[in-house]
């Protein structure tokens, strides 16, 4: 859960403050806490306060605490314009909290569900920034592990923000269970992450590294381009088996308007074999940038090409010599013929 303007009810916290932050209103609520719009009086700015109210000792409570602390630790070490910024974290009267930037925009998931159509250029620009953000996270030892449209916020002018690093793997994350490194399998209920966007490694219970985020971003880009998810099934097990062992049709095969270059970028990012994918977010961002650059050049050259169609153009330099020789030969034959018949 994140700062998503959704509710306008009064705060349910027992005071109108958490630490130094004045609560304005509740904007989201979940099983283990709530999110508030709040005001930081020291720097005079709005912030989003995410709280975690857990007093039990159950495994579910422990998981909630673990994810909350991991989110603060993982996100707090990152500083990138396309990753939500953490300002503060702490404990106030038994309620853990995270203070982060207050985002005003819309979840990518809601945009897709509403039928919002992004142009190919917009999709490339958004996903290029997300790839760059992942490159930054990976360089700092943070693997998100749950990149999906519900964890991407879209601000004005299509500026994306990645958030919810609750299940991220970072150098200083806490581990409460011995099997924390193997939370993904086809045949148990200990499934962490969003199935539709999981990498094949996640789906089959193998160890994951930063390349799992590359796959997931590819799956997000796939949905934006093709207007459907790569794999769909009502059965989680069937869905994960498809992710692990089947190849989806390329986006341009489902939507003829999809540029082949973007379709190829998606399919490379979603390769079943990690070593065949982009090996970094930076590599993926580079190819997307190349597409945007070439597309821009093509658009700039289009009017010139159209104007040139009205008049024949000169032959390429490599064809000029044969043409000249042919002309000289024809002239020589004509001269010989002329003198022969004098």
C-alpha positions as YAML, in Angstrom:
chain: A
units: angstrom
residues:
- id: 1
  name: UNK
  ca: [0.00, 0.00, 0.00]
- id: 2
  name: UNK
  ca: [1.27, 3.46, -0.87]
- id: 3
  name: UNK
  ca: [0.21, 7.11, -1.03]
- id: 4
  name: UNK
  ca: [-2.76, 6.68, -3.34]
- id: 5
  name: UNK
  ca: [-5.43, 9.40, -3.08]
- id: 6
  name: UNK
  ca: [-8.49, 7.23, -2.48]
- id: 7
  name: UNK
  ca: [-10.21, 8.06, 0.79]
- id: 8
  name: UNK
  ca: [-11.00, 11.24, 2.63]
- id: 9
  name: UNK
  ca: [-12.02, 9.86, 6.02]
- id: 10
  name: UNK
  ca: [-10.57, 11.25, 9.22]
- id: 11
  name: UNK
  ca: [-7.44, 9.61, 10.66]
- id: 12
  name: UNK
  ca: [-8.17, 6.70, 12.95]
- id: 13
  name: UNK
  ca: [-4.89, 7.11, 14.84]
- id: 14
  name: UNK
  ca: [-5.47, 7.97, 18.49]
- id: 15
  name: UNK
  ca: [-3.91, 11.42, 18.01]
- id: 16
  name: UNK
  ca: [-3.55, 13.82, 15.14]
- id: 17
  name: UNK
  ca: [0.20, 13.22, 15.03]
- id: 18
  name: UNK
  ca: [2.72, 10.47, 14.38]
- id: 19
  name: UNK
  ca: [6.14, 11.53, 15.62]
- id: 20
  name: UNK
  ca: [6.54, 15.11, 14.38]
- id: 21
  name: UNK
  ca: [4.11, 14.68, 11.48]
- id: 22
  name: UNK
  ca: [0.59, 16.17, 11.62]
- id: 23
  name: UNK
  ca: [-1.98, 13.84, 10.09]
- id: 24
  name: UNK
  ca: [-4.32, 15.42, 7.57]
- id: 25
  name: UNK
  ca: [-6.43, 12.48, 6.41]
- id: 26
  name: UNK
  ca: [-6.35, 8.77, 5.77]
- id: 27
  name: UNK
  ca: [-5.74, 7.85, 2.14]
- id: 28
  name: UNK
  ca: [-5.46, 4.07, 2.37]
- id: 29
  name: UNK
  ca: [-5.87, 1.18, 4.77]
- id: 30
  name: UNK
  ca: [-4.82, -2.46, 4.89]
- id: 31
  name: UNK
  ca: [-4.72, -5.41, 7.28]
- id: 32
  name: UNK
  ca: [-1.70, -4.21, 9.24]
- id: 33
  name: UNK
  ca: [-1.84, -0.46, 9.02]
- id: 34
  name: UNK
  ca: [-2.83, 2.64, 7.10]
- id: 35
  name: UNK
  ca: [-1.42, 5.41, 4.95]
- id: 36
  name: UNK
  ca: [-2.02, 9.05, 5.79]
- id: 37
  name: UNK
  ca: [-1.48, 12.34, 4.10]
- id: 38
  name: UNK
  ca: [0.52, 14.30, 6.66]
- id: 39
  name: UNK
  ca: [2.40, 17.57, 7.05]
- id: 40
  name: UNK
  ca: [6.02, 17.87, 8.07]
- id: 41
  name: UNK
  ca: [6.16, 21.14, 10.05]
- id: 42
  name: UNK
  ca: [9.94, 21.37, 9.99]
- id: 43
  name: UNK
  ca: [10.38, 21.53, 6.21]
- id: 44
  name: UNK
  ca: [6.75, 22.58, 5.56]
- id: 45
  name: UNK
  ca: [5.82, 19.90, 3.03]
- id: 46
  name: UNK
  ca: [3.25, 17.18, 2.54]
- id: 47
  name: UNK
  ca: [4.38, 13.61, 3.12]
- id: 48
  name: UNK
  ca: [2.77, 10.19, 3.09]
- id: 49
  name: UNK
  ca: [2.95, 8.30, 6.38]
- id: 50
  name: UNK
  ca: [2.72, 4.52, 6.12]
- id: 51
  name: UNK
  ca: [2.04, 2.79, 9.43]
- id: 52
  name: UNK
  ca: [2.28, -0.78, 10.64]
- id: 53
  name: UNK
  ca: [0.21, -1.78, 13.69]
- id: 54
  name: UNK
  ca: [1.19, -5.32, 14.67]
- id: 55
  name: UNK
  ca: [1.15, -6.54, 18.25]
- id: 56
  name: UNK
  ca: [0.65, -10.26, 17.71]
- id: 57
  name: UNK
  ca: [3.19, -13.04, 17.44]
- id: 58
  name: UNK
  ca: [1.76, -15.03, 14.56]
- id: 59
  name: UNK
  ca: [3.74, -15.91, 11.46]
- id: 60
  name: UNK
  ca: [1.59, -13.47, 9.50]
- id: 61
  name: UNK
  ca: [2.41, -10.68, 11.96]
- id: 62
  name: UNK
  ca: [6.12, -11.46, 11.72]
- id: 63
  name: UNK
  ca: [5.94, -11.35, 7.92]
- id: 64
  name: UNK
  ca: [4.22, -7.96, 8.06]
- id: 65
  name: UNK
  ca: [6.89, -6.56, 10.36]
- id: 66
  name: UNK
  ca: [9.66, -8.03, 8.20]
- id: 67
  name: UNK
  ca: [8.25, -6.54, 5.01]
- id: 68
  name: UNK
  ca: [7.74, -3.16, 6.66]
- id: 69
  name: UNK
  ca: [11.32, -2.95, 7.93]
- id: 70
  name: UNK
  ca: [12.69, -4.26, 4.64]
- id: 71
  name: UNK
  ca: [10.78, -1.59, 2.74]
- id: 72
  name: UNK
  ca: [12.32, 1.16, 4.87]
- id: 73
  name: UNK
  ca: [15.83, -0.30, 4.64]
- id: 74
  name: UNK
  ca: [15.75, -1.10, 0.92]
- id: 75
  name: UNK
  ca: [14.13, 2.12, -0.27]
- id: 76
  name: UNK
  ca: [16.02, 4.29, 2.20]
- id: 77
  name: UNK
  ca: [19.36, 3.47, 0.57]
- id: 78
  name: UNK
  ca: [18.16, 4.53, -2.89]
- id: 79
  name: UNK
  ca: [18.09, 8.00, -4.42]
- id: 80
  name: UNK
  ca: [16.64, 8.11, -7.92]
- id: 81
  name: UNK
  ca: [14.00, 10.33, -9.56]
- id: 82
  name: UNK
  ca: [11.94, 7.28, -10.54]
- id: 83
  name: UNK
  ca: [11.99, 5.57, -7.14]
- id: 84
  name: UNK
  ca: [9.84, 6.81, -4.26]
- id: 85
  name: UNK
  ca: [11.90, 8.76, -1.71]
- id: 86
  name: UNK
  ca: [11.96, 7.76, 1.96]
- id: 87
  name: UNK
  ca: [12.39, 10.71, 4.32]
- id: 88
  name: UNK
  ca: [12.16, 9.07, 7.72]
- id: 89
  name: UNK
  ca: [11.25, 5.88, 9.58]
- id: 90
  name: UNK
  ca: [10.76, 5.04, 13.23]
- id: 91
  name: UNK
  ca: [8.42, 3.94, 15.99]
- id: 92
  name: UNK
  ca: [5.83, 6.08, 17.73]
- id: 93
  name: UNK
  ca: [4.00, 4.53, 20.66]
- id: 94
  name: UNK
  ca: [4.26, 1.01, 19.32]
- id: 95
  name: UNK
  ca: [3.29, 1.96, 15.76]
- id: 96
  name: UNK
  ca: [6.11, 1.68, 13.24]
- id: 97
  name: UNK
  ca: [5.98, 4.27, 10.47]
- id: 98
  name: UNK
  ca: [7.67, 5.30, 7.25]
- id: 99
  name: UNK
  ca: [7.54, 8.88, 6.02]
- id: 100
  name: UNK
  ca: [7.88, 9.15, 2.25]
- id: 101
  name: UNK
  ca: [7.19, 11.56, -0.55]
- id: 102
  name: UNK
  ca: [3.53, 12.17, -1.23]
- id: 103
  name: UNK
  ca: [2.78, 11.02, -4.77]
- id: 104
  name: UNK
  ca: [-0.06, 12.58, -6.73]
- id: 105
  name: UNK
  ca: [-0.96, 10.64, -9.82]
- id: 106
  name: UNK
  ca: [-2.38, 7.24, -10.69]
- id: 107
  name: UNK
  ca: [-1.30, 3.64, -10.34]
- id: 108
  name: UNK
  ca: [-0.21, 2.13, -13.64]
- id: 109
  name: UNK
  ca: [-2.54, -0.78, -12.86]
- id: 110
  name: UNK
  ca: [-5.54, 1.57, -12.69]
- id: 111
  name: UNK
  ca: [-4.56, 3.24, -15.94]
- id: 112
  name: UNK
  ca: [-4.32, -0.10, -17.72]
- id: 113
  name: UNK
  ca: [-7.60, -1.35, -16.26]
- id: 114
  name: UNK
  ca: [-9.37, 1.85, -17.34]
- id: 115
  name: UNK
  ca: [-8.30, 1.22, -20.92]
- id: 116
  name: UNK
  ca: [-5.86, 4.12, -21.06]
- id: 117
  name: UNK
  ca: [-3.90, 3.80, -24.29]
- id: 118
  name: UNK
  ca: [-0.24, 4.77, -24.20]
- id: 119
  name: UNK
  ca: [1.53, 5.51, -27.45]
- id: 120
  name: UNK
  ca: [4.58, 3.44, -28.34]
- id: 121
  name: UNK
  ca: [6.77, 6.45, -27.65]
- id: 122
  name: UNK
  ca: [5.17, 6.98, -24.22]
- id: 123
  name: UNK
  ca: [5.62, 3.31, -23.32]
- id: 124
  name: UNK
  ca: [9.25, 3.42, -24.36]
- id: 125
  name: UNK
  ca: [9.88, 6.60, -22.35]
- id: 126
  name: UNK
  ca: [8.19, 5.21, -19.21]
- id: 127
  name: UNK
  ca: [9.89, 1.81, -19.36]
- id: 128
  name: UNK
  ca: [13.26, 3.35, -20.18]
- id: 129
  name: UNK
  ca: [13.07, 5.37, -16.96]
- id: 130
  name: UNK
  ca: [11.99, 2.31, -15.00]
- id: 131
  name: UNK
  ca: [14.90, 0.30, -16.41]
- id: 132
  name: UNK
  ca: [17.26, 3.08, -15.37]
- id: 133
  name: UNK
  ca: [15.71, 3.09, -11.88]
- id: 134
  name: UNK
  ca: [16.26, -0.67, -11.58]
- id: 135
  name: UNK
  ca: [19.85, -0.24, -12.70]
- id: 136
  name: UNK
  ca: [20.32, 2.20, -9.81]
- id: 137
  name: UNK
  ca: [18.68, -0.16, -7.31]
- id: 138
  name: UNK
  ca: [20.74, -3.12, -8.48]
- id: 139
  name: UNK
  ca: [24.00, -1.16, -8.25]
- id: 140
  name: UNK
  ca: [23.09, -0.51, -4.63]
- id: 141
  name: UNK
  ca: [22.43, -4.19, -3.95]
- id: 142
  name: UNK
  ca: [18.63, -3.93, -3.93]
- id: 143
  name: UNK
  ca: [16.46, -6.39, -5.90]
- id: 144
  name: UNK
  ca: [12.78, -5.39, -5.88]
- id: 145
  name: UNK
  ca: [11.37, -8.90, -6.67]
- id: 146
  name: UNK
  ca: [7.82, -7.63, -7.28]
- id: 147
  name: UNK
  ca: [7.86, -5.23, -10.23]
- id: 148
  name: UNK
  ca: [4.28, -5.01, -11.51]
- id: 149
  name: UNK
  ca: [1.78, -2.29, -12.52]
- id: 150
  name: UNK
  ca: [0.43, -2.07, -8.95]
- id: 151
  name: UNK
  ca: [3.88, -1.03, -7.70]
- id: 152
  name: UNK
  ca: [4.39, 1.67, -10.32]
- id: 153
  name: UNK
  ca: [2.91, 5.13, -9.83]
- id: 154
  name: UNK
  ca: [2.51, 7.44, -12.83]
- id: 155
  name: UNK
  ca: [2.77, 11.15, -12.11]
- id: 156
  name: UNK
  ca: [2.12, 14.11, -14.40]
- id: 157
  name: UNK
  ca: [3.83, 14.00, -17.80]
- id: 158
  name: UNK
  ca: [4.09, 10.20, -17.49]
- id: 159
  name: UNK
  ca: [6.85, 10.28, -14.89]
- id: 160
  name: UNK
  ca: [6.91, 6.79, -13.29]
- id: 161
  name: UNK
  ca: [7.85, 5.97, -9.69]
- id: 162
  name: UNK
  ca: [8.64, 2.50, -8.37]
- id: 163
  name: UNK
  ca: [7.52, 1.85, -4.79]
- id: 164
  name: UNK
  ca: [6.70, -0.95, -2.33]
- id: 165
  name: UNK
  ca: [10.06, -2.56, -1.66]
- id: 166
  name: UNK
  ca: [8.52, -4.71, 1.10]
- id: 167
  name: UNK
  ca: [9.83, -7.99, -0.30]
- id: 168
  name: UNK
  ca: [12.98, -6.49, -1.78]
- id: 169
  name: UNK
  ca: [16.27, -8.22, -1.19]
- id: 170
  name: UNK
  ca: [18.91, -5.82, 0.09]
- id: 171
  name: UNK
  ca: [22.24, -6.22, 1.92]
- id: 172
  name: UNK
  ca: [20.73, -5.20, 5.25]
- id: 173
  name: UNK
  ca: [17.33, -6.87, 5.00]
- id: 174
  name: UNK
  ca: [16.15, -9.01, 7.90]
- id: 175
  name: UNK
  ca: [15.40, -12.70, 7.65]
- id: 176
  name: UNK
  ca: [13.00, -14.38, 10.04]
- id: 177
  name: UNK
  ca: [12.83, -17.78, 8.40]
- id: 178
  name: UNK
  ca: [15.51, -20.17, 7.21]
- id: 179
  name: UNK
  ca: [13.72, -20.64, 3.88]
- id: 180
  name: UNK
  ca: [13.56, -16.92, 3.18]
- id: 181
  name: UNK
  ca: [15.78, -17.37, 0.14]
- id: 182
  name: UNK
  ca: [13.33, -19.83, -1.41]
- id: 183
  name: UNK
  ca: [9.87, -18.28, -1.14]
- id: 184
  name: UNK
  ca: [8.71, -19.18, -4.65]
- id: 185
  name: UNK
  ca: [7.47, -22.58, -5.72]
- id: 186
  name: UNK
  ca: [4.78, -24.11, -7.86]
- id: 187
  name: UNK
  ca: [3.49, -26.39, -5.16]
- id: 188
  name: UNK
  ca: [3.11, -24.51, -1.88]
- id: 189
  name: UNK
  ca: [1.28, -21.51, -0.47]
- id: 190
  name: UNK
  ca: [4.36, -19.55, 0.50]
- id: 191
  name: UNK
  ca: [4.18, -17.42, -2.63]
- id: 192
  name: UNK
  ca: [5.67, -13.93, -2.46]
- id: 193
  name: UNK
  ca: [5.20, -11.53, -5.33]
- id: 194
  name: UNK
  ca: [2.62, -11.02, -8.07]
- id: 195
  name: UNK
  ca: [2.28, -14.23, -10.16]
- id: 196
  name: UNK
  ca: [1.54, -12.66, -13.55]
- id: 197
  name: UNK
  ca: [4.85, -10.81, -13.56]
- id: 198
  name: UNK
  ca: [7.10, -13.39, -11.90]
- id: 199
  name: UNK
  ca: [10.22, -14.56, -13.65]
- id: 200
  name: UNK
  ca: [10.66, -18.26, -14.54]
- id: 201
  name: UNK
  ca: [13.18, -18.52, -11.68]
- id: 202
  name: UNK
  ca: [10.60, -17.27, -9.22]
- id: 203
  name: UNK
  ca: [7.89, -19.53, -10.63]
- id: 204
  name: UNK
  ca: [10.03, -22.66, -10.22]
- id: 205
  name: UNK
  ca: [11.52, -21.88, -6.84]
- id: 206
  name: UNK
  ca: [15.05, -21.20, -8.01]
- id: 207
  name: UNK
  ca: [17.38, -18.59, -6.57]
- id: 208
  name: UNK
  ca: [16.79, -15.14, -8.01]
- id: 209
  name: UNK
  ca: [19.09, -12.25, -8.74]
- id: 210
  name: UNK
  ca: [18.66, -8.81, -10.31]
- id: 211
  name: UNK
  ca: [17.67, -10.40, -13.63]
- id: 212
  name: UNK
  ca: [14.29, -11.32, -12.13]
- id: 213
  name: UNK
  ca: [13.46, -7.59, -12.09]
- id: 214
  name: UNK
  ca: [14.46, -7.31, -15.76]
- id: 215
  name: UNK
  ca: [12.00, -10.08, -16.64]
- id: 216
  name: UNK
  ca: [9.20, -8.48, -14.60]
- id: 217
  name: UNK
  ca: [9.73, -5.08, -16.23]
- id: 218
  name: UNK
  ca: [9.59, -6.83, -19.60]
- id: 219
  name: UNK
  ca: [6.24, -8.35, -18.59]
- id: 220
  name: UNK
  ca: [4.93, -4.91, -17.59]
- id: 221
  name: UNK
  ca: [6.08, -3.44, -20.90]
- id: 222
  name: UNK
  ca: [4.48, -6.40, -22.70]
- id: 223
  name: UNK
  ca: [1.10, -5.61, -21.15]
- id: 224
  name: UNK
  ca: [1.38, -1.92, -22.01]
- id: 225
  name: UNK
  ca: [2.16, -2.73, -25.66]
- id: 226
  name: UNK
  ca: [-0.13, -5.72, -26.26]
- id: 227
  name: UNK
  ca: [-3.03, -4.64, -24.01]
- id: 228
  name: UNK
  ca: [-2.92, -8.02, -22.29]
- id: 229
  name: UNK
  ca: [-0.66, -9.89, -19.90]
- id: 230
  name: UNK
  ca: [1.88, -12.35, -21.32]
- id: 231
  name: UNK
  ca: [0.17, -15.31, -19.61]
- id: 232
  name: UNK
  ca: [-3.36, -15.61, -18.26]
- id: 233
  name: UNK
  ca: [-4.99, -18.34, -16.22]
- id: 234
  name: UNK
  ca: [-7.47, -18.68, -13.37]
- id: 235
  name: UNK
  ca: [-5.17, -21.29, -11.83]
- id: 236
  name: UNK
  ca: [-2.03, -19.97, -10.14]
- id: 237
  name: UNK
  ca: [-0.24, -23.28, -10.71]
- id: 238
  name: UNK
  ca: [-1.10, -23.31, -14.43]
- id: 239
  name: UNK
  ca: [-0.04, -19.68, -14.69]
- id: 240
  name: UNK
  ca: [3.33, -20.34, -13.09]
- id: 241
  name: UNK
  ca: [3.91, -23.40, -15.27]
- id: 242
  name: UNK
  ca: [3.26, -21.25, -18.35]
- id: 243
  name: UNK
  ca: [5.70, -18.62, -17.11]
- id: 244
  name: UNK
  ca: [8.31, -21.30, -16.47]
- id: 245
  name: UNK
  ca: [8.02, -23.31, -19.67]
- id: 246
  name: UNK
  ca: [6.04, -21.52, -22.40]
- id: 247
  name: UNK
  ca: [6.81, -18.55, -24.63]
- id: 248
  name: UNK
  ca: [4.09, -15.93, -25.15]
- id: 249
  name: UNK
  ca: [3.40, -14.49, -28.62]
- id: 250
  name: UNK
  ca: [5.46, -11.38, -29.28]
- id: 251
  name: UNK
  ca: [3.59, -8.09, -28.67]
- id: 252
  name: UNK
  ca: [3.71, -7.07, -32.36]
- id: 253
  name: UNK
  ca: [1.95, -10.34, -33.24]
- id: 254
  name: UNK
  ca: [-0.98, -9.35, -31.01]
- id: 255
  name: UNK
  ca: [-1.01, -5.65, -31.84]
- id: 256
  name: UNK
  ca: [0.11, -4.69, -35.34]
- id: 257
  name: UNK
  ca: [0.71, -1.11, -34.19]
- id: 258
  name: UNK
  ca: [3.57, -2.21, -31.92]
- id: 259
  name: UNK
  ca: [6.97, -1.30, -33.39]
- id: 260
  name: UNK
  ca: [9.08, -4.38, -34.03]
- id: 261
  name: UNK
  ca: [12.03, -2.83, -32.16]
- id: 262
  name: UNK
  ca: [10.01, -2.50, -28.93]
- id: 263
  name: UNK
  ca: [8.59, -5.99, -29.34]
- id: 264
  name: UNK
  ca: [12.12, -7.36, -29.62]
- id: 265
  name: UNK
  ca: [13.22, -5.47, -26.50]
- id: 266
  name: UNK
  ca: [10.33, -7.00, -24.55]
- id: 267
  name: UNK
  ca: [11.02, -10.54, -25.71]
- id: 268
  name: UNK
  ca: [14.71, -10.24, -24.86]
- id: 269
  name: UNK
  ca: [13.88, -8.96, -21.38]
- id: 270
  name: UNK
  ca: [11.47, -11.88, -20.92]
- id: 271
  name: UNK
  ca: [13.80, -14.64, -22.09]
- id: 272
  name: UNK
  ca: [13.29, -17.87, -20.13]
- id: 273
  name: UNK
  ca: [17.05, -18.16, -19.66]
- id: 274
  name: UNK
  ca: [18.43, -15.34, -17.49]
- id: 275
  name: UNK
  ca: [21.72, -15.27, -19.41]
- id: 276
  name: UNK
  ca: [19.79, -14.44, -22.60]
- id: 277
  name: UNK
  ca: [18.12, -11.38, -21.06]
- id: 278
  name: UNK
  ca: [19.50, -7.90, -20.73]
- id: 279
  name: UNK
  ca: [22.18, -8.29, -18.12]
- id: 280
  name: UNK
  ca: [21.38, -4.95, -16.49]
- id: 281
  name: UNK
  ca: [18.70, -2.32, -16.39]
- id: 282
  name: UNK
  ca: [21.23, -0.02, -18.01]
- id: 283
  name: UNK
  ca: [21.45, -2.30, -21.09]
- id: 284
  name: UNK
  ca: [17.69, -2.36, -21.43]
- id: 285
  name: UNK
  ca: [17.42, 1.41, -20.97]
- id: 286
  name: UNK
  ca: [20.13, 1.86, -23.64]
- id: 287
  name: UNK
  ca: [18.18, -0.12, -26.26]
- id: 288
  name: UNK
  ca: [14.99, 1.75, -25.45]
- id: 289
  name: UNK
  ca: [16.85, 5.04, -25.76]
- id: 290
  name: UNK
  ca: [18.18, 3.93, -29.16]
- id: 291
  name: UNK
  ca: [14.61, 3.25, -30.29]
- id: 292
  name: UNK
  ca: [13.46, 6.68, -29.13]
- id: 293
  name: UNK
  ca: [16.42, 8.36, -30.81]
- id: 294
  name: UNK
  ca: [15.99, 6.52, -34.12]
- id: 295
  name: UNK
  ca: [12.24, 7.09, -34.07]
- id: 296
  name: UNK
  ca: [12.85, 10.80, -33.58]
- id: 297
  name: UNK
  ca: [15.33, 10.89, -36.45]
- id: 298
  name: UNK
  ca: [12.92, 9.01, -38.70]
- id: 299
  name: UNK
  ca: [10.16, 11.51, -37.94]
- id: 300
  name: UNK
  ca: [12.46, 14.46, -38.65]
- id: 301
  name: UNK
  ca: [13.55, 12.99, -41.97]
- id: 302
  name: UNK
  ca: [10.06, 12.04, -43.14]
- id: 303
  name: UNK
  ca: [9.08, 15.45, -44.64]
- id: 304
  name: UNK
  ca: [12.40, 15.67, -46.50]
- id: 305
  name: UNK
  ca: [11.91, 12.22, -47.99]
- id: 306
  name: UNK
  ca: [8.40, 13.15, -49.11]
- id: 307
  name: UNK
  ca: [9.61, 16.32, -50.86]
- id: 308
  name: UNK
  ca: [12.34, 14.39, -52.63]
- id: 309
  name: UNK
  ca: [9.79, 12.03, -54.17]
- id: 310
  name: UNK
  ca: [8.72, 14.83, -56.56]
- id: 311
  name: UNK
  ca: [12.08, 14.93, -58.32]
- id: 312
  name: UNK
  ca: [14.39, 12.08, -59.35]
- id: 313
  name: UNK
  ca: [17.44, 11.91, -57.16]
- id: 314
  name: UNK
  ca: [21.01, 11.49, -58.36]
- id: 315
  name: UNK
  ca: [22.29, 7.90, -58.43]
- id: 316
  name: UNK
  ca: [24.54, 6.79, -55.58]
- id: 317
  name: UNK
  ca: [28.27, 7.52, -56.10]
- id: 318
  name: UNK
  ca: [29.11, 3.85, -56.57]
- id: 319
  name: UNK
  ca: [26.70, 3.68, -59.53]
- id: 320
  name: UNK
  ca: [27.95, 6.84, -61.26]
- id: 321
  name: UNK
  ca: [31.17, 5.32, -62.73]
- id: 322
  name: UNK
  ca: [29.39, 2.45, -64.56]
- id: 323
  name: UNK
  ca: [26.83, 4.89, -65.91]
- id: 324
  name: UNK
  ca: [29.56, 7.25, -67.19]
- id: 325
  name: UNK
  ca: [31.50, 4.37, -68.78]
- id: 326
  name: UNK
  ca: [28.36, 3.10, -70.46]
- id: 327
  name: UNK
  ca: [27.76, 6.58, -71.87]
- id: 328
  name: UNK
  ca: [31.32, 6.92, -73.17]
- id: 329
  name: UNK
  ca: [31.14, 3.46, -74.76]
- id: 330
  name: UNK
  ca: [27.90, 4.36, -76.50]
- id: 331
  name: UNK
  ca: [29.47, 7.58, -77.75]
- id: 332
  name: UNK
  ca: [32.55, 5.71, -79.07]
- id: 333
  name: UNK
  ca: [30.38, 3.20, -80.95]
- id: 334
  name: UNK
  ca: [28.43, 6.04, -82.50]
- id: 335
  name: UNK
  ca: [31.63, 7.82, -83.63]
- id: 336
  name: UNK
  ca: [33.07, 4.62, -85.17]
- id: 337
  name: UNK
  ca: [29.84, 3.92, -86.95]
- id: 338
  name: UNK
  ca: [29.73, 7.45, -88.27]
- id: 339
  name: UNK
  ca: [33.21, 7.32, -89.79]
- id: 340
  name: UNK
  ca: [32.67, 3.80, -91.19]
- id: 341
  name: UNK
  ca: [29.77, 4.92, -93.25]
- id: 342
  name: UNK
  ca: [31.37, 8.12, -94.56]
...
